[in-house]
């Protein structure tokens, strides 16, 4: 759906202002290449935060913390 919207927007831009559409078509791969390092930094940061969360929650998991199911005992 995202690709269809981008294609439709580019076609509208091609009809309204074709030099800008062609410029966008040429510059889009360059913008994508420049954004790759930022994506890698984002993935690394999110992985680091997940690791720290798991490390901080480890003692609680070892000691049996967390939600427990209710136990119904017959008297």
PyMOL commands that set and color helices and strands:
alter all, ss='L'
color gray80, all
select helices_A, chain A and resi 2-16+18-62
alter helices_A, ss='H'
color red, helices_A
deselect
rebuild
show_as cartoon
